[in-house]
Amino acid sequence: MKKIFIVLILVIMILFSCATTQTIGMYNWADYDNVSYKFLKNRTQEETQNIINCYLKMINDTIGTRNMPPPGVCADYGFLLIQLEKEKEGIRYLEMEKEYYPESSVFIDRIIKKYKET
């Protein structure tokens, strides 16, 4: 009986050691690498909408161990909105970047100051 118990434990251990685990990184990058490449290569209306959707997914779906958007995403999105002549909304996302990453304040404040002066 003791041998059967030991064999059963070993079989269970082997089965569980073969199971794959999905690791969650610190941030949710969605499909940012592909979408941003396509956007930078070809700035069509469709690619612009794709990158906007990707930014919103990364900002709103805070999956990952930190439960916050990746660094720079709110700033990039805000800067894109400013370029698309949505200055008020863009500045709001730049401010959001400062809330998530206070160390970016010096840089973000310069960008905000530049666009408020023009």
N, C-alpha and C positions, 0 to 999 in steps of 0.2 A: 504494500500500500504506500509506503514511504517513497519507493522508486517511481511509482506512477505519479505521485504528487510532484516530485522533482522534475520529471519529464514534462508534465503539464506546465509547470512554471517556466521551464526552459522554452517550450514551444510558444507560450504567450510572450515571453521576452523577445524571442526572435521575430514574431509577427509585429510587435509594436516597434521594434527597432527598424523595420523595413518601411514603416509608414512615413510618408513625406509630410513635412510641415511647411506651411506657407509663412514666410517671414514678412512682417510688415515693417517697412522702413520708417524713417522719421517723418517723412512727408509724402503726400500724394502728388506725384508729378504727372498723373494722367498720361496723355500721349504727347506731352509738351515737346519732346525732342523732334518728333516727326512733324507735328503741326507747325512749330516755329520755323523749322527748316523750309517747309513748303511756303510759308508766309514770306520769309525773307528772300526766297528765290523768285517768287512770283506774287506780287501784291495785288491780287485781284479782289473783287468784292467777296467772292466765295471764300478765299483764303483768309481774308480779314474777319469774316464771320466765324470761320473755323477757329481762329486763334482767340477770338472773343469768347466763344463757347468753352474753349479749353481753359482760359483764365478763370472764367466763372466757376467751372467745375473744380479747379484746384482751390479756389477761394472758399467755395461753399461746402464742398465735400471734404472736410478736414479729417481724412483718414490718415492714420499714421500714429506713431507713438507720441508725437508732440501735439496733436489735435489743433493744428494751425496751418495756414498756407505756407508753402515753401518760401524761403527768403527771396525777396526781390519781386515776387509775383504781383503783389498789390501795386508796387511801384511801376513795374512794366505795364500793367493793365491801365493804371492811372495815366501814365505817359502816352499810351496809345489813344486813350479817350481824349486827351488834350489835343493830340494830332488830328483826331477826327472832329475837332471843334466842339467837344463836350467838356469844356473846361471845368465847370462846377463839379461834375461827377468825377472827373479825373483827379481833381485836387482832393476830393473826398477819399479816393483810393490811395493817394499819396500819403494822406494823413493816417489812413489805416495801416500802411506799411510802418509808419513811426510807432504806432501803438503795439504792433506785433514785435518789431525789432527797433527798440529805442536807440541802438547804436547807429542806426541809419539817419538819425535826425539831422545831423549837420549837412549831409548830402541832400536829403529830401527837402529841407528848408531852403536850400539854394535854388532848387528846381521850382518850388512853389513861389518863391520871391520873384524869380525871373518871369514866370507867367502872370503873376499879379501885376507886375510893372508894365506889361505890354498890353 
